[in-house]
Amino acid sequence: MRAPLSRRRFLGFAAAGLSTATLSGTARAQTAVQTPPKPSAPDEFSVTAPVSIEVNARPLPSFDTRDRSRVRFGSLEYRSGLILTSRFRGFGGLSGLRLDKKGERFIAISDKGSWFTGRIVYKGREMTGLDDVEASPMLGPDGKPITARGWFDTESIALDGSLVYVGLERVNQVLRFDFAKGFTRAPGEVVPLPPAARKLPFNKGIEALVVVPKGLALAGTLIAISERGLDAGGNIIGFLVGGKTQGQFGVRRTENFDVSDAVLLPSGDLLLLERKFSMLGGIGIRIRRIALASVAPGAVIDGPVIFNADLGDEIDNMEGIDAHVTEEGDTVLTLVSDDNFSMIQRNLLMQFTLVE
């Protein structure tokens, strides 16, 4: 059930971007905005150039379709949500996103090997639309779109200052892009992964990426977690890549949930966004909170569930999560869904306050 939704349209004509600050070896928060070159015509991608696109946004005034007045869901409090659509044929399949410190500028990825950048527009604490939106193809080491070599299924994203890491699920690769060298036109370079990562299941590979920032345990480490690559104990396989501590760990799998994304809170706790699907039960999502200190080679990590939702709520194929802190001190979680370019699914953008 869905309530009638009003329609608001937001045009994106200006160039937009995120941090391009030069980095040291450890993670650093994004601090600057780069203006990409003038976009080409919005009908299709050129070889490398971004295009300016229009994204329409319809508000979701409530999250629970059974009780529109309800705002509290476990440890989360609903703030606002949007249904996103666009006449640009390449828009959709949103598998992950990362925001700036203010929760405004974003980098998002499509599972068809595309970048989307832009700005979330707010009225008070509520999202009202997207502006300055640009789309561009993700480029491989040869400077050509990665789709030209049969690479797509770009499912996970992590930021390390101007460095952007993207996980490709089916080929079990991770690419690193330096946005200081051309923004979304920067070519990706392959990040060496443990041999076991190449053996992950064809469609259940790397699904979540997190770079641990300076000042926390595992600083400088890329945490990569599979969707449903299982070890001998039935635990979801994850890897610690780079940094001083490398190796494989497990995520305890329960109730048939698979991993779809992860994010680090300012406190250092790791949030895992998980989902499950069955023909009888439909879709379910949840968020688990895990102490970063528990993540180590050989460990099997677990933590309490802080949020649950099902088809009685305004959810879809939720695949991305990020966190930022407002000027008022609220920790806000932003979730995004992948519509699989299907007419019966939706691109949702939602925000919740984490109630500690």
Order of alpha helices (4+ residues) and beta strands (2+ residues): beta-beta-beta-beta-beta-beta-beta-beta-beta-beta-beta-beta-beta-beta-beta-beta-beta-beta-beta-beta-beta-beta-beta-beta-beta
